[in-house]
Amino acid sequence: MNHLTDKLMEKIGPFAEVVSTNKYLCSLRDGFMAAFPSTIFASIAIIIQYLPATFGLEGITPQWLLDFLNNFFGPIGNAIFGILGLELDLRECTNKEKEQLKEAIAHYKKMQSFLLSATLYTHPYHEGYQAWTAISEFNSIYLTGFIRLSPN
């Protein structure tokens, strides 16, 4: 076994040394390691917050529990709701679609500070759609987002 380990270190060792001392790769590694715990915590918190809506139980779940889930995990939802995510292949987009994306991103950038500071409420799940409403501190701005859930 030591012979195999020695051979691997002989072949891979120099490459691993170069990679481990590259300042750009080290900065990426450190960034991922710093963000990892908060990403895991936020993911678990969002799962817990949306459990009643996911399984259609908001009608039988006590209101105090729904309020607790929204109030306790709401700030985490705000942080995630305030991050724009697009899942598409830009190589397959037409020029018109790319222009629409540019407009959507510009609009999102205008709204981002509101999204991060607003109170986020979730709506009950309805027939393939999930909705959220973000409400400003003094109830002067409302923004509702919808997502269509694809059938399995």
Long-range contacts (C-beta under 8 A, 24 or more apart in sequence): 41-76, 42-76, 42-79, 42-80, 45-73, 45-76, 46-73, 46-76, 46-77, 46-80, 48-73, 49-73, 49-74, 49-76, 49-77, 49-122, 50-122, 53-122, 53-123, 53-124, 53-125, 53-130, 54-125, 56-125, 58-124, 58-125, 59-124, 70-120, 70-121, 70-122, 74-119, 74-120, 74-121, 77-120, 77-122, 77-132, 78-115, 78-116, 78-117, 78-118, 78-119, 78-120, 78-134, 79-116, 81-115, 81-120, 81-132, 81-134, 81-145, 82-112, 82-115, 82-116, 84-108, 84-112, 111-143, 114-141, 114-143, 115-143, 118-143
